[in-house]
């Protein structure tokens, strides 16, 4: 009985050291896994939040409209230059919205100039925006829009009296690319189309009863904020 006591007292420190040696690797492994999971969680929301921004753009365009024939009337249009202001937000991958305001001035020629109407044309439009969430090949961000708008034709000079301002609905679409220069500033190139009824300025004698399409090759700059 006297020998048992000393053996028990000498084996206790050894047992404790052995258990500590076995548990330390397990504790270190559990701690490292916890640190990895904690550090990975907040990264995703920050990346997602920083991708989507509003942007505003100022662009110049060339207005090109083909001739229309109908009701024994031929209508031709002069070419012109114009300006376009845009605001857009891509709030989901490949999904967003865009609003635009444009202005230009050109002339309408009815029956080879028998009646000529020089007019100021304003355009207001809103469209769905399908835009790449990230730059793709050559750092380009392709996009497309489709929507509706209103065109306001306001005569500024007329060879024959009697015409008046006319509002016409329009189907609007575009296809283009953004080219980022910095994280906020970039260049936008697009080809816009407007499909609408040929204006007659509320004069039935000028009504061709035909639809026409105006093409607008457009170049501008945008700023994201």
Secondary structure, DSSP 8 states (H G I E B T S, - for coil): -HHHHHHHHHHHHHHHHHHHHHHHHHHHHHHHHHHHHHHHHHHHHHHHHHH--EEEEEEEEEEEE--EEETTEEEEE--EEEEEEEEEEEEETTEEEEEEEEEEEEEEEETTTTEEEEEEEEEEEEEEEEE-SS--GGGEEEEEEEEEEEEEEEEEEESSS----EEEEEEEEEEEEEEESSSSEEEEEEEEEEEEE---TT-GGG----EEEEEEEEEEEEEE-
